[in-house]
Amino acid sequence: MEKIGLIAGNRKFPLCFAEAARKNGFSVAAVAIKGDTSRKLRSLVDEIHWLGLDEFSRMFEIFKAAGVTKVAMAGQISPRSLFSPRIQRDARLKELLAGLTDKRADTIFKAIAEMLEKSGFQLLDSTVFLKDYLPQKGTLTRKQPDFKAWEDIYFGLAMAKEIAGLDIGQTVAVKEKAIVAVEALEGTDNLIRRAGQITKDRAVIVKVSKPHQDLRFDIPVVGLNTVKNLVRIKASCLAIEADKTLFFDREASVRLADTKGLSIVAV
């Protein structure tokens, strides 16, 4: 049985990846991030190693010892990690970050990808086993967006693509064709909360892929937590990019959206 290495971040993504990999006949050796990765991952992989940021260099030794040649990244690492003093304690990670022109997500993860490849590992498309989690074009809820919401969706799509191209973020909040909030390091959930404080209700949240999305380490993700936050701020609609956004817990998310009058569309 071929073994895949998994660099596991937070939330549902690494759990679903590990489960799907095993269903496809692979065993999984996971490197989990202390303070980020869910403990639930333990039961879904064949071996798991918990590392802090100051143990980054050990990851390469672990995968080599496990006989791994293919590696996948799944799940976010908390943005606050960028400013952690622990980074300075690992010489390899410190050197990698010091050599970057900037610390945008793409820049960091491309550098890590290159380091993995130079060490003899092939970095896989993170959606390789998860195509069923990528919704196709259409309205996913019973409720269709109304005319004003569609205007905000298409306005937001254009704006979100611009910020995504700059690697600032991939999500915007819109109301009445005004940009209410733009995602940056804080992530989608915090963007939604900020939008709610400003709009009070009927915000439209638009999440897109980057123009040149590298699926090996970066893909838009939504799930039940996203929908719960949208319900809390009485949002009107969530629009995601069809075939390019992972939607976890889709059935439960749509059921909740239907009970609360929230539209979800893939465009």
Steps between C-alpha positions, in 0.01 A plus 500: 500500500646836395545754778423872464638769727250756629591843637184564701374844598179585679128424459330242278722499190777266626242267656313462171823464304632224726168313495475523120864394447446184703177424312706522181743237628779717641645504848566841654791629707397835645699789638258692721552854625479547877225745586343486151423144392194319635562202729239316294765448232666234715233240419507573124871445428747215534759706687502852639779726621425822691740785426528861609626772270841471663517138377438575129821325389389171657219473243745403224662232718160359600381462140829340390487254791140414406602422142286780362565647153166682450380771738182709524422817694148535639358754743599846615778590738391779733614838359630601843771236451678740264580722797591224745850512651511121463570549128844634590589179685501280189800588282348360180169685536673819611724490192204429270299798630801732502556432128146597393419823318174525702289286731184455297347152520599406144859612555540297819336181377676506163829519686400203718389311187837564337680384815296177502576434135872566548488244782357238262127527572221552247236745623151383401191698400318526834164423334623177339258285705239769566338584167154420644543795738525751213145624421407554137325813377153559639295602803567256785216614729124515450509879505628677190676836538273791415587762235691725741699206634598395144620854433715481812627153408630603159639826633671307779639239262690762304636663816590169665695389192705819521601453864556127442736584213701716741500214756344722766201271559230316306179628654307827505182614672262713293178687567319709238809493276726640773804304618440465871802287595797333332664183630866507599697290750210482746309247287143465375327455837641825636416679174138388541488627858638840395249520215217428742604783729481742208200379299273362778331278238478392132873490429611291202824306552694409185790252509713424192814320391814685400557558126788251512401285797760241599286207615798334663480729800218751464131468422192689626309309768156552657299286738249487781690752712488746209124463471447533876689829495294622204179415684619695805545820297172444308684487167304477178722273292825306476646476149793267432686420182368181338741204458772693688376516861495215750169482686518280811191392698295611201179315592488642854601845373225513237243370748589780743498760221156382387354539849643853531421635151864524390583446132813307399607502135795365303577732208 
